[in-house]
Amino acid sequence: MRTLGKVAVLAGVVAAQAGEKTRFEPRPATEYAHRQTVEKVTIAVEPFEDREEMKQAFGKTDPGKWGVLPVLLVLANDTDRALHLANMRVQLITASGQKADSIPGDEVEKPRPTGRHSPFPVPSPIPGGIPRPGKGQSKSMEIAAREFVAPMAAPRGTVHGFFFFRVGKAAERLADSRLYITGIRDARTGQELFYFEIALGGDSGKRGRN
């Protein structure tokens, strides 16, 4: 019995250590360079391009090899009202005015669309095209665990997660780009409150209201 107890304890320690390696916790919204505060609601965004950042957030899964840019979004609701986020829309807008909606997590590991359906018509990031998932493969556990899925932001609460944009390997397309965020509503009245426009580099985000 003592042996079994020791095995159980050891298994628990190993599991805890494994959890520590895969845990990802963002910083408070106010600590990110790319952020905007409107009426006590702060949204911070951070594009993940560095390989080490990718590894910290997604482990062995590398969205970059699929031509996908993950952007972390942290929303801090410092008001006394709940916010409805189910219809929140996040778009990436380049310096040239190209717009791309975020893609669902289960599309990260799918081939890049081409032609008029591709918001960023760039060459495939790797020879032979973007790899396809294996038979029966869906979005990875890492993608599923990190994707932004919060339907609400509670009063005085913070929510976070990643949005994914198919941009290929053309990093220069991110220069002077920004995120345009709409569809945040007061959960009680249903009124759309405001939009956010946050630069991913250079000048700080612009403030706006619908």
Backbone as ProteinMPNN parsed JSONL, in Angstrom:
{"seq_chain_A": "MRTLGKVAVLAGVVAAQAGEKTRFEPRPATEYAHRQTVEKVTIAVEPFEDREEMKQAFGKTDPGKWGVLPVLLVLANDTDRALHLANMRVQLITASGQKADSIPGDEVEKPRPTGRHSPFPVPSPIPGGIPRPGKGQSKSMEIAAREFVAPMAAPRGTVHGFFFFRVGKAAERLADSRLYITGIRDARTGQELFYFEIALGGDSGKRGRN", "coords_chain_A": {"N_chain_A": [[0.827, -1.205, 0.0], [1.977, 1.182, 0.78], [3.807, 1.505, -1.269], [2.117, 1.854, -3.472], [0.987, 4.239, -2.676], [3.173, 5.974, -2.806], [3.692, 5.916, -5.549], [1.358, 7.102, -6.493], [1.613, 9.666, -5.427], [3.971, 10.501, -6.733], [3.086, 10.446, -9.375], [1.241, 12.494, -9.253], [2.903, 14.692, -8.808], [4.421, 14.726, -11.175], [2.365, 15.23, -13.019], [1.576, 17.769, -12.17], [3.923, 19.224, -12.708], [3.981, 18.969, -15.461], [1.699, 20.399, -16.069], [2.545, 22.951, -15.299], [4.42, 23.514, -17.276], [2.862, 23.836, -19.518], [1.18, 25.849, -18.899], [-0.23, 29.037, -19.482], [-0.233, 32.365, -18.778], [-1.482, 35.543, -19.184], [-0.205, 38.938, -18.885], [-1.39, 41.683, -16.796], [-3.777, 43.846, -18.418], [-2.984, 46.524, -18.555], [-0.257, 46.442, -18.704], [0.647, 45.978, -21.229], [2.057, 47.192, -24.286], [0.539, 47.802, -26.543], [-2.416, 48.985, -26.322], [-5.686, 50.167, -25.32], [-7.897, 52.327, -23.661], [-11.226, 52.877, -22.97], [-13.802, 54.494, -21.45], [-13.402, 53.108, -18.964], [-12.912, 50.521, -19.804], [-10.455, 48.403, -20.81], [-8.594, 47.282, -23.526], [-6.038, 45.217, -24.477], [-3.575, 44.216, -26.846], [-1.437, 41.799, -28.357], [0.696, 40.772, -30.787], [1.933, 37.539, -31.602], [4.842, 36.654, -32.773], [7.418, 35.784, -32.419], [9.382, 32.846, -32.112], [9.892, 31.669, -29.608], [7.921, 32.84, -28.034], [5.681, 31.757, -29.255], [6.073, 29.07, -28.59], [5.843, 29.15, -25.832], [3.149, 29.77, -25.52], [1.745, 27.907, -27.141], [3.003, 25.47, -27.072], [4.07, 22.56, -28.714], [2.698, 23.096, -30.983], [2.759, 25.11, -33.811], [1.474, 27.863, -35.003], [2.521, 29.626, -36.869], [3.718, 28.173, -38.944], [1.671, 27.558, -40.532], [1.094, 29.846, -41.715], [-0.283, 31.579, -40.086], [-1.054, 34.181, -37.876], [-1.054, 34.523, -34.459], [-2.843, 36.576, -32.228], [-2.816, 37.881, -29.126], [-5.455, 38.837, -27.006], [-6.416, 40.839, -24.377], [-8.928, 41.69, -22.241], [-9.999, 44.006, -19.959], [-12.53, 44.639, -17.845], [-13.419, 47.238, -16.158], [-15.773, 48.248, -15.146], [-19.095, 48.55, -13.693], [-20.9, 46.982, -14.984], [-21.906, 44.128, -16.876], [-20.405, 42.869, -19.873], [-21.346, 41.948, -23.126], [-19.922, 39.665, -25.269], [-20.225, 37.902, -27.332], [-20.777, 38.607, -29.962], [-18.599, 40.024, -30.702], [-16.339, 41.422, -32.991], [-13.259, 41.05, -34.563], [-10.905, 42.566, -36.507], [-8.062, 42.578, -38.651], [-6.273, 45.215, -39.946], [-4.278, 46.345, -42.496], [-1.511, 48.614, -43.298], [-1.958, 49.349, -45.897], [-4.645, 49.202, -46.096], [-5.877, 46.742, -46.403], [-8.136, 44.274, -45.238], [-8.722, 41.779, -42.82], [-10.66, 39.297, -41.398], [-10.64, 37.633, -38.234], [-9.885, 34.144, -37.959], [-11.592, 31.07, -37.157], [-10.427, 28.854, -34.538], [-10.397, 26.186, -35.4], [-9.712, 26.383, -38.033], [-7.111, 27.001, -38.253], [-5.16, 25.054, -38.845], [-5.63, 24.439, -41.496], [-5.474, 24.484, -45.13], [-4.327, 27.516, -46.69], [-6.653, 29.855, -48.011], [-7.037, 30.837, -51.456], [-6.769, 33.268, -54.171], [-9.562, 35.448, -54.679], [-10.686, 34.996, -52.247], [-8.761, 35.152, -50.368], [-7.488, 37.253, -47.975], [-4.875, 38.088, -47.773], [-2.99, 37.752, -50.273], [-0.424, 36.049, -50.49], [2.698, 34.308, -51.189], [2.913, 30.759, -50.557], [3.98, 29.857, -47.28], [5.811, 27.763, -46.932], [7.755, 25.372, -48.848], [5.939, 23.491, -51.253], [3.45, 24.031, -50.334], [0.982, 24.691, -47.751], [0.957, 22.471, -45.0], [-1.354, 19.762, -44.553], [-3.757, 18.768, -42.078], [-3.492, 15.569, -40.387], [-5.346, 12.514, -41.02], [-8.544, 12.727, -39.726], [-7.782, 14.651, -37.945], [-8.338, 17.453, -35.89], [-8.536, 20.849, -34.714], [-5.665, 21.594, -32.725], [-5.045, 20.695, -29.285], [-3.735, 22.721, -27.976], [-4.341, 25.02, -29.477], [-7.108, 25.049, -29.151], [-7.265, 25.438, -26.408], [-6.254, 27.986, -26.064], [-7.673, 29.771, -27.619], [-9.765, 32.68, -27.993], [-12.766, 32.64, -26.42], [-14.599, 33.651, -24.712], [-17.869, 34.478, -23.79], [-18.846, 36.54, -22.304], [-17.908, 39.41, -20.324], [-17.426, 39.802, -17.062], [-18.541, 42.206, -14.566], [-15.9, 44.17, -13.362], [-14.139, 42.255, -14.157], [-11.718, 40.203, -15.963], [-10.931, 38.966, -19.158], [-9.396, 36.777, -21.55], [-7.628, 35.687, -24.516], [-6.66, 34.142, -27.649], [-6.809, 35.519, -30.948], [-6.851, 34.579, -34.374], [-5.096, 35.152, -37.383], [-4.822, 34.854, -40.857], [-2.0, 35.443, -42.421], [0.184, 34.682, -43.888], [3.734, 34.53, -44.507], [4.62, 37.064, -44.654], [5.912, 39.273, -42.884], [6.356, 41.965, -42.999], [3.98, 43.041, -43.716], [2.662, 43.566, -41.432], [3.597, 45.903, -40.454], [2.706, 49.053, -39.263], [0.1, 48.194, -39.04], [-3.19, 47.531, -37.672], [-5.627, 46.632, -35.149], [-9.108, 46.336, -35.387], [-11.87, 46.569, -33.495], [-15.109, 45.607, -32.857], [-18.605, 45.374, -31.858], [-18.984, 44.948, -29.133], [-21.166, 44.795, -26.451], [-23.486, 46.202, -24.083], [-24.546, 44.073, -21.638], [-26.981, 44.188, -20.355], [-28.644, 46.177, -21.58], [-28.224, 45.742, -24.269], [-27.111, 47.54, -25.977], [-24.709, 48.621, -28.325], [-21.528, 49.528, -27.382], [-18.965, 50.807, -28.025], [-16.163, 51.162, -30.295], [-12.887, 49.786, -30.743], [-9.684, 50.755, -31.83], [-6.637, 49.697, -32.371], [-3.255, 50.146, -32.64], [-0.735, 47.948, -33.832], [1.864, 48.49, -33.769], [4.193, 51.23, -33.606], [2.395, 54.229, -33.643], [0.059, 54.848, -30.976], [-3.129, 53.278, -30.262], [-6.226, 54.333, -31.812], [-9.073, 56.05, -30.639], [-12.553, 55.346, -30.472], [-16.133, 55.517, -30.929], [-19.271, 53.95, -31.307]], "CA_chain_A": [[0.0, 0.0, 0.0], [2.86, 2.339, 0.817], [4.37, 1.654, -2.609], [1.082, 2.447, -4.31], [0.836, 5.638, -2.278], [4.299, 6.726, -3.349], [3.478, 6.025, -6.993], [0.301, 8.083, -6.711], [2.174, 10.995, -5.155], [4.896, 10.818, -7.809], [2.285, 10.741, -10.568], [0.668, 13.816, -9.061], [3.969, 15.684, -8.993], [4.717, 14.787, -12.609], [1.247, 15.9, -13.677], [1.648, 19.186, -11.811], [5.022, 19.812, -13.457], [3.557, 19.064, -16.86], [0.767, 21.517, -16.152], [3.297, 24.19, -15.22], [5.086, 23.746, -18.553], [1.9, 24.214, -20.551], [0.346, 26.951, -18.426], [0.04, 30.349, -20.071], [-0.979, 33.41, -18.1], [-1.111, 36.868, -19.695], [-0.007, 40.006, -17.917], [-2.536, 42.609, -16.739], [-3.952, 44.593, -19.663], [-2.276, 47.809, -18.514], [1.177, 46.253, -18.858], [0.985, 45.781, -22.631], [2.301, 48.44, -25.009], [-0.544, 48.05, -27.503], [-3.663, 48.924, -25.565], [-6.562, 51.334, -25.406], [-8.911, 52.358, -22.615], [-12.383, 53.718, -23.253], [-14.842, 54.372, -20.428], [-13.024, 52.101, -17.963], [-12.691, 49.209, -20.404], [-9.144, 48.374, -21.454], [-8.257, 46.146, -24.377], [-4.634, 45.136, -24.854], [-3.325, 43.189, -27.848], [-0.026, 41.481, -28.537], [0.943, 39.749, -31.806], [2.956, 36.565, -31.25], [5.618, 36.303, -33.959], [8.656, 35.154, -31.988], [9.237, 31.402, -31.948], [9.834, 31.331, -28.195], [6.586, 33.221, -27.569], [4.766, 30.733, -29.77], [6.271, 27.844, -27.828], [5.305, 29.364, -24.492], [1.692, 29.777, -25.558], [1.123, 26.801, -27.869], [3.76, 24.238, -26.981], [4.612, 22.03, -29.96], [1.916, 23.596, -32.115], [3.315, 26.364, -34.329], [0.561, 28.455, -35.987], [3.264, 30.331, -37.9], [4.029, 27.324, -40.1], [0.465, 27.531, -41.345], [0.866, 31.209, -42.201], [-1.283, 32.18, -39.199], [-0.546, 35.035, -36.816], [-1.896, 34.606, -33.263], [-2.815, 37.862, -31.533], [-3.413, 37.795, -27.8], [-6.316, 39.95, -26.625], [-6.764, 40.865, -22.96], [-9.958, 42.702, -22.005], [-10.253, 44.264, -18.547], [-13.774, 45.385, -17.684], [-13.387, 47.897, -14.853], [-17.057, 48.903, -14.922], [-20.044, 47.805, -12.865], [-21.857, 46.306, -15.849], [-21.376, 43.019, -17.667], [-20.303, 43.123, -21.305], [-21.663, 40.812, -23.98], [-18.826, 39.579, -26.238], [-20.471, 36.832, -28.3], [-20.782, 39.162, -31.317], [-17.419, 40.857, -30.897], [-15.651, 41.148, -34.248], [-11.892, 41.544, -34.544], [-10.326, 42.6, -37.845], [-6.713, 43.091, -38.841], [-6.231, 46.154, -41.06], [-2.893, 46.677, -42.804], [-1.256, 50.007, -43.656], [-2.515, 49.581, -47.233], [-6.1, 49.153, -46.027], [-6.411, 45.386, -46.515], [-8.815, 43.839, -44.027], [-8.869, 40.327, -42.638], [-11.326, 38.858, -40.176], [-9.996, 36.518, -37.547], [-10.409, 32.843, -38.361], [-11.809, 30.173, -36.014], [-9.294, 28.008, -34.209], [-10.373, 24.933, -36.149], [-9.239, 26.629, -39.388], [-5.684, 27.344, -38.206], [-4.364, 24.011, -39.482], [-6.187, 24.125, -42.808], [-4.768, 25.204, -46.183], [-4.654, 28.925, -46.883], [-7.474, 30.13, -49.188], [-6.337, 31.584, -52.499], [-7.613, 34.092, -55.026], [-10.308, 36.546, -54.094], [-11.094, 34.65, -50.885], [-7.632, 35.322, -49.471], [-7.251, 38.66, -47.68], [-3.46, 38.364, -47.921], [-2.556, 36.836, -51.327], [1.024, 35.95, -50.45], [3.146, 32.947, -51.496], [2.85, 29.79, -49.465], [5.139, 30.057, -46.419], [6.78, 26.674, -46.989], [7.699, 24.677, -50.133], [4.938, 22.445, -51.395], [2.162, 24.45, -49.796], [0.769, 24.533, -46.318], [0.627, 21.071, -44.697], [-2.729, 19.464, -44.168], [-3.826, 17.913, -40.888], [-3.625, 14.146, -40.633], [-6.71, 12.017, -41.105], [-9.309, 12.819, -38.506], [-7.212, 15.64, -37.039], [-9.021, 18.728, -35.774], [-7.616, 21.823, -34.142], [-4.882, 21.015, -31.651], [-5.484, 21.017, -27.943], [-3.153, 24.003, -27.619], [-5.139, 26.058, -30.129], [-8.417, 25.059, -28.504], [-7.142, 25.951, -25.048], [-5.838, 29.393, -26.053], [-8.563, 30.598, -28.439], [-10.685, 33.548, -27.261], [-14.123, 32.097, -26.538], [-15.43, 34.192, -23.631], [-19.084, 35.134, -24.276], [-19.154, 37.675, -21.443], [-16.895, 39.933, -19.414], [-18.14, 40.162, -15.842], [-18.128, 43.473, -13.955], [-14.594, 44.127, -12.685], [-13.475, 41.017, -14.551], [-10.781, 40.19, -17.085], [-10.955, 37.778, -20.006], [-8.316, 36.831, -22.53], [-7.522, 34.577, -25.458], [-6.021, 34.483, -28.92], [-7.464, 35.563, -32.24], [-5.911, 34.067, -35.369], [-5.211, 35.812, -38.68], [-4.016, 34.204, -41.881], [-1.229, 36.514, -43.064], [1.352, 34.156, -44.573], [5.015, 34.797, -43.877], [5.018, 38.434, -44.972], [5.866, 40.016, -41.628], [6.331, 43.406, -43.258], [2.596, 43.467, -43.863], [2.166, 43.954, -40.128], [4.06, 47.244, -40.128], [1.642, 50.068, -39.271], [-1.223, 47.577, -39.056], [-3.957, 47.781, -36.456], [-6.813, 45.812, -34.942], [-10.363, 47.084, -35.305], [-12.703, 45.696, -32.662], [-16.482, 46.099, -32.743], [-19.592, 44.387, -31.427], [-19.067, 44.801, -27.677], [-22.471, 45.333, -26.065], [-23.934, 46.174, -22.697], [-25.324, 42.842, -21.508], [-28.338, 44.474, -19.86], [-29.428, 46.962, -22.543], [-27.981, 45.305, -25.645], [-26.563, 48.644, -26.766], [-23.293, 48.525, -28.674], [-20.938, 50.617, -26.626], [-17.879, 51.536, -28.648], [-15.202, 50.336, -31.022], [-11.488, 50.017, -30.427], [-8.759, 50.7, -32.959], [-5.378, 49.604, -31.645], [-2.087, 49.924, -33.488], [0.133, 46.85, -33.415], [3.224, 49.021, -33.727], [4.243, 52.656, -33.902], [1.499, 55.092, -32.889], [-0.905, 54.173, -30.12], [-4.427, 53.065, -30.866], [-7.171, 55.432, -31.913], [-10.262, 55.801, -29.844], [-13.771, 55.626, -31.2], [-17.378, 55.093, -30.304], [-20.394, 53.806, -32.24]], "C_chain_A": [[0.853, 1.242, 0.0], [3.451, 2.608, -0.558], [3.375, 2.314, -3.54], [0.896, 3.915, -3.977], [1.936, 6.498, -2.839], [4.152, 6.936, -4.849], [2.441, 7.096, -7.303], [0.812, 9.504, -6.496], [3.101, 11.429, -6.274], [4.147, 11.188, -9.08], [1.674, 12.138, -10.461], [1.676, 14.918, -9.278], [4.297, 15.855, -10.463], [3.625, 15.527, -13.356], [1.273, 17.394, -13.402], [2.748, 19.887, -12.577], [4.673, 19.968, -14.921], [2.608, 20.215, -17.05], [1.472, 22.847, -16.115], [3.923, 24.523, -16.56], [4.111, 24.256, -19.601], [1.034, 25.396, -20.14], [0.75, 28.255, -19.104], [-0.849, 31.365, -19.376], [-0.548, 34.77, -18.649], [-0.851, 37.84, -18.555], [-1.286, 40.834, -17.816], [-2.577, 43.475, -17.99], [-3.121, 45.869, -19.695], [-0.772, 47.673, -18.705], [1.599, 46.019, -20.3], [1.125, 47.127, -23.339], [1.136, 48.803, -25.92], [-1.883, 47.893, -26.79], [-4.435, 50.225, -25.729], [-7.612, 51.217, -24.306], [-9.999, 53.346, -22.997], [-13.426, 53.453, -22.177], [-14.609, 53.181, -19.494], [-12.967, 50.672, -18.503], [-11.366, 49.273, -21.162], [-9.006, 47.114, -22.282], [-6.782, 46.266, -24.739], [-4.459, 44.008, -25.857], [-1.823, 43.005, -28.007], [0.118, 40.418, -29.616], [2.079, 38.835, -31.376], [3.653, 36.113, -32.533], [6.877, 35.533, -33.605], [8.432, 33.669, -31.698], [9.132, 30.999, -30.482], [8.481, 31.712, -27.582], [5.567, 32.185, -27.998], [4.852, 29.472, -28.911], [5.675, 27.976, -26.438], [3.788, 29.246, -24.477], [1.099, 28.491, -26.115], [1.91, 25.499, -27.828], [4.335, 23.816, -28.322], [3.85, 22.515, -31.194], [2.445, 24.959, -32.533], [2.377, 26.948, -35.379], [1.293, 29.144, -37.129], [3.554, 29.479, -39.12], [2.835, 27.18, -41.027], [0.166, 28.915, -41.924], [-0.135, 31.964, -41.361], [-0.587, 32.968, -38.096], [-1.498, 35.001, -35.626], [-1.737, 35.986, -32.621], [-3.539, 37.691, -30.205], [-4.249, 39.04, -27.54], [-6.689, 39.794, -25.152], [-7.74, 42.003, -22.742], [-10.223, 42.806, -20.51], [-11.464, 45.178, -18.428], [-13.82, 45.982, -16.279], [-14.653, 48.705, -14.586], [-17.929, 48.035, -14.022], [-21.091, 47.073, -13.696], [-21.162, 45.175, -16.608], [-21.372, 43.396, -19.138], [-20.551, 41.832, -22.069], [-20.652, 40.783, -25.122], [-19.077, 38.571, -27.353], [-20.435, 37.332, -29.738], [-19.596, 40.093, -31.562], [-16.689, 40.429, -32.166], [-14.276, 41.8, -34.201], [-11.317, 41.429, -35.948], [-8.904, 43.134, -37.786], [-6.727, 43.967, -40.084], [-4.787, 46.568, -41.291], [-2.767, 48.157, -43.162], [-1.845, 50.344, -45.016], [-4.029, 49.492, -47.259], [-6.702, 47.776, -46.225], [-7.001, 44.958, -45.182], [-8.913, 42.323, -43.995], [-9.579, 40.07, -41.331], [-10.502, 37.762, -39.526], [-10.646, 35.22, -38.01], [-10.634, 31.98, -37.115], [-10.595, 29.294, -35.77], [-9.23, 26.735, -35.026], [-9.998, 25.121, -37.616], [-7.745, 26.937, -39.434], [-4.855, 26.339, -38.981], [-4.98, 23.522, -40.789], [-5.437, 24.921, -43.866], [-5.245, 26.64, -46.307], [-5.544, 29.093, -48.108], [-6.704, 30.977, -50.177], [-7.32, 32.436, -53.272], [-8.342, 35.157, -54.246], [-10.737, 36.248, -52.661], [-9.962, 34.845, -49.884], [-7.368, 36.791, -49.217], [-5.805, 39.054, -47.835], [-2.898, 37.4, -48.97], [-1.04, 36.774, -51.417], [1.433, 34.522, -50.778], [3.047, 32.046, -50.286], [4.107, 29.898, -48.609], [6.167, 28.948, -46.46], [6.648, 25.962, -48.324], [6.641, 23.592, -50.131], [3.588, 22.796, -50.823], [2.068, 24.219, -48.311], [0.367, 23.096, -46.015], [-0.819, 20.916, -44.268], [-2.728, 18.599, -42.909], [-3.942, 16.449, -41.271], [-5.083, 13.723, -40.619], [-7.392, 12.095, -39.751], [-8.812, 13.886, -37.54], [-8.047, 16.912, -37.04], [-8.04, 19.713, -35.171], [-6.925, 21.217, -32.918], [-5.433, 21.443, -30.298], [-4.959, 22.382, -27.517], [-3.948, 25.154, -28.209], [-6.485, 26.185, -29.433], [-8.353, 25.705, -27.128], [-6.867, 27.445, -25.008], [-6.784, 30.322, -26.815], [-9.496, 31.444, -27.566], [-12.113, 33.055, -27.491], [-15.069, 32.694, -25.503], [-16.662, 34.892, -24.186], [-19.418, 36.401, -23.5], [-17.886, 38.137, -20.733], [-17.634, 40.439, -18.192], [-17.702, 41.533, -15.335], [-16.841, 43.275, -13.159], [-13.813, 42.862, -13.032], [-12.552, 41.202, -15.741], [-10.916, 38.883, -17.841], [-9.843, 37.909, -21.033], [-8.371, 35.604, -23.429], [-6.908, 35.081, -26.749], [-7.027, 34.548, -30.063], [-6.415, 35.213, -33.287], [-6.193, 34.713, -36.731], [-4.271, 35.141, -39.671], [-3.293, 35.281, -42.686], [-0.043, 35.992, -43.858], [2.613, 34.486, -43.803], [5.467, 36.238, -44.079], [4.9, 39.314, -43.735], [5.789, 41.518, -41.866], [4.915, 43.929, -43.44], [2.004, 43.904, -42.522], [2.623, 45.35, -39.723], [2.914, 48.235, -40.292], [0.248, 49.464, -39.38], [-1.915, 47.824, -37.716], [-5.096, 46.773, -36.358], [-8.016, 46.716, -34.76], [-11.378, 46.159, -34.651], [-14.077, 46.32, -32.464], [-17.36, 45.015, -32.121], [-19.648, 44.137, -29.941], [-20.345, 45.498, -27.206], [-22.69, 45.279, -24.551], [-24.862, 44.971, -22.553], [-26.756, 43.108, -21.066], [-29.191, 45.168, -20.909], [-29.294, 46.481, -23.98], [-27.382, 46.382, -26.521], [-25.081, 48.418, -27.053], [-22.586, 49.756, -28.131], [-19.919, 51.439, -27.403], [-17.086, 50.599, -29.545], [-13.805, 50.708, -30.561], [-10.67, 49.912, -31.702], [-7.356, 50.806, -32.367], [-4.247, 49.272, -32.599], [-1.25, 48.781, -32.937], [1.591, 47.277, -33.35], [3.181, 50.497, -34.045], [3.308, 53.435, -33.024], [0.524, 54.272, -32.057], [-2.264, 54.117, -30.795], [-5.292, 54.293, -30.874], [-8.438, 55.068, -31.146], [-11.499, 56.129, -30.659], [-14.979, 55.111, -30.48], [-18.458, 55.008, -31.369], [-21.606, 54.538, -31.719]], "O_chain_A": [[0.539, 2.229, -0.664], [3.59, 3.757, -0.977], [3.724, 3.215, -4.303], [0.676, 4.741, -4.863], [1.69, 7.614, -3.296], [4.454, 8.014, -5.361], [2.601, 7.888, -8.231], [0.499, 10.418, -7.258], [3.045, 12.573, -6.724], [4.523, 12.128, -9.779], [1.598, 12.871, -11.447], [1.359, 15.957, -9.857], [4.437, 16.976, -10.951], [3.908, 16.354, -14.223], [1.019, 18.197, -14.299], [2.559, 21.007, -13.051], [5.021, 20.966, -15.552], [2.676, 20.931, -18.049], [1.071, 23.782, -16.807], [3.96, 25.69, -16.95], [4.494, 25.028, -20.481], [0.241, 25.893, -20.939], [1.937, 28.534, -19.275], [-2.073, 31.239, -19.384], [0.632, 35.113, -18.583], [-1.23, 37.595, -17.409], [-2.173, 40.704, -18.659], [-1.536, 43.801, -18.559], [-2.611, 46.253, -20.747], [-0.078, 48.678, -18.854], [2.791, 45.874, -20.573], [0.407, 48.079, -23.033], [0.788, 49.977, -26.053], [-2.409, 46.786, -26.676], [-3.913, 51.232, -26.205], [-8.147, 50.137, -24.056], [-9.724, 54.504, -23.308], [-13.88, 52.321, -22.011], [-15.5, 52.362, -19.271], [-12.973, 49.718, -17.726], [-11.19, 50.105, -22.052], [-9.268, 46.011, -21.802], [-6.338, 47.297, -25.245], [-5.105, 42.966, -25.746], [-1.043, 43.938, -27.815], [-0.287, 39.276, -29.405], [3.082, 39.305, -30.84], [3.123, 35.294, -33.283], [7.353, 34.719, -34.396], [7.419, 33.287, -31.111], [8.372, 30.092, -30.142], [7.959, 31.002, -26.722], [4.702, 31.782, -27.22], [3.833, 28.882, -28.552], [5.075, 27.034, -25.92], [3.208, 28.694, -23.542], [0.068, 28.025, -25.63], [1.528, 24.525, -28.477], [5.004, 24.601, -28.994], [4.321, 22.355, -32.321], [2.567, 25.862, -31.705], [2.467, 26.568, -36.546], [0.761, 29.244, -38.235], [3.63, 30.007, -40.23], [2.971, 26.735, -42.166], [-0.877, 29.13, -42.542], [-0.778, 32.893, -41.851], [0.35, 32.48, -37.464], [-2.65, 35.412, -35.762], [-0.623, 36.494, -32.491], [-4.733, 37.393, -30.171], [-3.815, 40.158, -27.815], [-7.207, 38.759, -24.734], [-7.42, 43.158, -23.023], [-10.62, 41.833, -19.869], [-11.434, 46.333, -18.852], [-14.213, 45.311, -15.325], [-14.616, 49.719, -13.89], [-17.546, 46.929, -13.641], [-22.08, 46.59, -13.144], [-19.979, 45.265, -16.936], [-22.23, 44.15, -19.597], [-20.041, 40.769, -21.713], [-20.528, 41.757, -25.864], [-18.23, 38.4, -28.23], [-20.1, 36.571, -30.646], [-19.594, 40.861, -32.524], [-16.45, 39.243, -32.393], [-14.149, 42.97, -33.838], [-11.247, 40.337, -36.514], [-8.582, 44.014, -36.988], [-7.141, 43.523, -41.155], [-4.139, 47.087, -40.383], [-3.765, 48.862, -43.31], [-2.196, 51.497, -45.27], [-4.645, 49.681, -48.308], [-7.926, 47.641, -46.217], [-6.439, 45.243, -44.124], [-9.155, 41.677, -45.014], [-9.164, 40.558, -40.28], [-9.756, 37.051, -40.198], [-11.812, 35.202, -38.404], [-9.932, 32.149, -36.118], [-9.823, 29.021, -36.69], [-8.141, 26.244, -35.322], [-9.963, 24.151, -38.373], [-7.175, 27.113, -40.51], [-3.937, 26.726, -39.705], [-4.867, 22.349, -41.144], [-4.822, 25.937, -43.542], [-6.412, 26.945, -46.062], [-5.235, 28.532, -49.159], [-5.822, 31.745, -49.793], [-8.532, 32.354, -53.074], [-7.819, 35.705, -53.276], [-11.116, 37.165, -51.932], [-10.177, 34.719, -48.678], [-7.051, 37.521, -50.156], [-5.51, 40.236, -48.013], [-2.382, 36.342, -48.611], [-0.438, 37.371, -52.31], [0.615, 33.609, -50.663], [3.091, 32.501, -49.143], [5.203, 30.02, -49.155], [7.309, 29.168, -46.057], [5.559, 25.934, -48.896], [6.466, 22.87, -49.149], [2.676, 21.969, -50.818], [2.955, 23.629, -47.694], [-0.488, 22.547, -46.71], [-1.419, 21.825, -43.695], [-1.818, 17.798, -42.697], [-4.432, 16.122, -42.351], [-5.956, 14.505, -40.242], [-6.878, 11.589, -38.753], [-9.348, 14.023, -36.44], [-8.424, 17.396, -38.108], [-6.839, 19.444, -35.121], [-7.518, 20.434, -32.177], [-6.179, 22.415, -30.185], [-5.632, 23.117, -26.794], [-4.204, 26.149, -27.531], [-6.949, 27.291, -29.157], [-9.266, 26.427, -26.727], [-7.207, 28.109, -24.028], [-6.698, 31.541, -26.666], [-9.963, 30.984, -26.524], [-12.604, 33.054, -28.62], [-16.227, 32.284, -25.422], [-16.522, 35.82, -24.983], [-20.181, 37.242, -23.976], [-16.932, 37.379, -20.561], [-18.392, 41.405, -18.281], [-16.597, 41.978, -15.648], [-16.717, 42.329, -12.381], [-12.927, 42.449, -12.283], [-12.597, 42.219, -16.433], [-11.006, 37.814, -17.236], [-9.402, 39.014, -21.348], [-9.061, 34.626, -23.143], [-6.669, 36.276, -26.924], [-7.963, 33.751, -30.141], [-5.233, 35.511, -33.115], [-7.338, 34.81, -37.173], [-3.101, 34.891, -39.382], [-3.895, 35.948, -43.527], [0.681, 36.789, -44.455], [2.573, 34.697, -42.591], [6.587, 36.591, -43.708], [3.906, 40.017, -43.559], [5.235, 42.258, -41.053], [4.678, 45.132, -43.329], [0.954, 44.546, -42.489], [2.104, 45.921, -38.764], [2.239, 48.259, -41.32], [-0.693, 50.155, -39.772], [-1.291, 48.27, -36.753], [-5.48, 46.147, -37.346], [-7.949, 47.732, -34.068], [-11.704, 45.099, -35.186], [-14.189, 47.437, -31.959], [-16.916, 43.89, -31.891], [-20.307, 43.19, -29.512], [-20.573, 46.663, -27.531], [-22.147, 44.423, -23.852], [-25.857, 44.866, -23.271], [-27.652, 42.324, -21.378], [-30.345, 44.79, -21.112], [-30.148, 46.773, -24.817], [-27.165, 46.151, -27.711], [-24.303, 48.074, -26.163], [-22.999, 50.887, -28.388], [-20.016, 52.666, -27.428], [-17.312, 49.389, -29.55], [-13.574, 51.805, -30.054], [-10.944, 49.068, -32.556], [-6.941, 51.874, -31.919], [-4.274, 48.247, -33.28], [-1.075, 48.657, -31.725], [2.451, 46.507, -32.922], [2.24, 50.972, -34.681], [3.385, 53.341, -31.799], [0.205, 53.134, -32.402], [-2.517, 54.82, -31.774], [-5.123, 55.193, -30.051], [-8.803, 53.898, -31.039], [-11.5, 57.077, -31.445], [-14.863, 54.348, -29.521], [-18.559, 55.881, -32.232], [-22.654, 54.534, -32.365]]}, "name": "protein", "num_of_chains": 1, "seq": "MRTLGKVAVLAGVVAAQAGEKTRFEPRPATEYAHRQTVEKVTIAVEPFEDREEMKQAFGKTDPGKWGVLPVLLVLANDTDRALHLANMRVQLITASGQKADSIPGDEVEKPRPTGRHSPFPVPSPIPGGIPRPGKGQSKSMEIAAREFVAPMAAPRGTVHGFFFFRVGKAAERLADSRLYITGIRDARTGQELFYFEIALGGDSGKRGRN"}
